[in-house]
Amino acid sequence: MSNMEKDIGKIKKGEFQGAVTEIVIGIREYNGKVGIDIREFVESERYTGPTKKGLRIPAEHFSKFKEMINSIAEEDLKADEVPEEQPASQETLDKPEESEASEDTPKEEAPKEDMPDY
């Protein structure tokens, strides 16, 4: 598989002490797996490039992620009308594999994907 890298778009986040920060959305291949990368990039005198602040959506979860993002209405983002959080209605990208374990039962941690340390 060839190294895939494609920027989709940038959103200016802000400036602080001469450093400009942007949120960059792109399609990236890492360790042979393609995913959506949403990451802060900084441009300053000391450093220009990606930061550790970001996340990666694996390609196999993209349709669920897109569905979740598209379910957000503009009205939901108005600060003066933000509804209280209702965790029971939140969706996750992973399908539940088993019924929820009781709080006394230790949960196994999934192996963490080896991500680049920008």
C-alpha positions as CSV (number, residue, x, y, z in Angstrom):
1,M,0.0,0.0,0.0
2,S,1.4,3.4,-0.9
3,N,1.8,6.1,1.6
4,M,-1.5,8.0,1.5
5,E,-1.5,11.7,2.6
6,K,-4.2,14.2,1.6
7,D,-5.2,17.4,3.4
8,I,-9.0,17.9,3.3
9,G,-9.1,21.4,4.9
10,K,-7.8,23.8,7.6
11,I,-9.6,25.9,10.3
12,K,-7.7,28.7,11.9
13,K,-7.8,28.1,15.7
14,G,-5.9,31.2,16.8
15,E,-2.7,33.0,17.5
16,F,-0.7,33.2,20.7
17,Q,2.7,34.8,21.2
18,G,3.5,34.8,17.5
19,A,2.4,31.2,16.9
20,V,-0.5,30.5,14.6
21,T,-2.5,27.3,15.3
22,E,-4.7,25.6,12.7
23,I,-6.8,22.5,12.9
24,V,-6.0,20.3,9.9
25,I,-8.2,17.5,8.7
26,G,-6.6,15.0,6.4
27,I,-6.5,11.4,5.3
28,R,-3.3,9.7,6.5
29,E,-1.8,6.2,6.4
30,Y,0.0,5.1,9.5
31,N,1.4,1.6,10.1
32,G,-0.4,0.5,6.9
33,K,-3.8,1.7,8.0
34,V,-5.7,4.6,6.5
35,G,-7.6,6.9,8.7
36,I,-9.0,10.5,9.2
37,D,-6.5,12.7,11.1
38,I,-7.8,15.8,12.9
39,R,-4.8,17.5,14.3
40,E,-3.5,20.9,15.5
41,F,-0.7,22.3,13.4
42,V,1.4,25.2,14.7
43,E,3.6,27.7,12.8
44,S,6.0,29.7,14.9
45,E,9.7,30.7,14.9
46,R,10.6,27.7,17.0
47,Y,8.6,25.0,15.3
48,T,6.3,24.5,12.4
49,G,4.3,21.3,11.9
50,P,1.9,18.9,13.6
51,T,1.4,18.6,17.3
52,K,0.4,15.8,19.6
53,K,-3.1,17.5,20.0
54,G,-5.4,15.6,17.7
55,L,-7.1,12.3,17.0
56,R,-7.4,9.7,14.4
57,I,-10.6,8.0,13.2
58,P,-9.8,4.6,11.6
59,A,-11.2,4.3,8.1
60,E,-13.5,1.4,9.1
61,H,-15.3,3.7,11.5
62,F,-15.6,6.7,9.2
63,S,-19.2,6.2,8.2
64,K,-20.3,6.0,11.8
65,F,-18.2,9.1,12.6
66,K,-19.7,11.0,9.6
67,E,-23.2,10.0,10.7
68,M,-22.6,11.2,14.2
69,I,-21.1,14.6,13.0
70,N,-24.0,15.1,10.5
71,S,-26.5,14.5,13.4
72,I,-25.3,17.8,15.0
73,A,-27.6,20.7,14.1
74,E,-26.4,24.3,14.0
75,E,-28.9,25.0,16.9
76,D,-27.1,22.5,19.0
77,L,-24.0,24.7,18.9
78,K,-25.5,27.8,20.3
79,A,-23.9,28.6,23.7
80,D,-27.0,30.1,25.3
81,E,-29.2,27.0,24.5
82,V,-26.8,24.1,25.3
83,P,-28.8,21.2,26.7
84,E,-27.5,19.3,29.7
85,E,-25.4,16.3,28.8
86,Q,-27.3,13.0,28.8
87,P,-24.6,10.3,28.6
88,A,-27.2,7.6,28.0
89,S,-27.9,9.0,24.5
90,Q,-24.2,9.2,23.5
91,E,-23.1,6.8,20.7
92,T,-19.8,5.2,20.4
93,L,-17.9,4.2,17.3
94,D,-17.2,0.6,18.6
95,K,-20.0,-1.9,18.7
96,P,-20.6,-3.3,22.2
97,E,-19.2,-6.8,22.4
98,E,-20.8,-7.8,25.7
99,S,-23.2,-6.4,28.3
100,E,-21.7,-3.7,30.5
101,A,-19.5,-5.1,33.3
102,S,-20.3,-4.2,36.8
103,E,-18.0,-1.5,38.3
104,D,-16.4,-4.1,40.5
105,T,-15.2,-6.1,37.5
106,P,-11.9,-4.9,36.2
107,K,-12.1,-4.0,32.5
108,E,-9.4,-5.2,30.0
109,E,-7.8,-2.3,28.2
110,A,-7.7,-2.6,24.4
111,P,-4.2,-2.4,23.0
112,K,-3.4,1.2,22.2
113,E,-2.5,1.9,18.6
114,D,1.1,3.0,18.1
115,M,0.7,6.6,17.1
116,P,3.5,9.0,15.9
117,D,4.9,11.2,18.6
118,Y,5.0,14.5,16.7
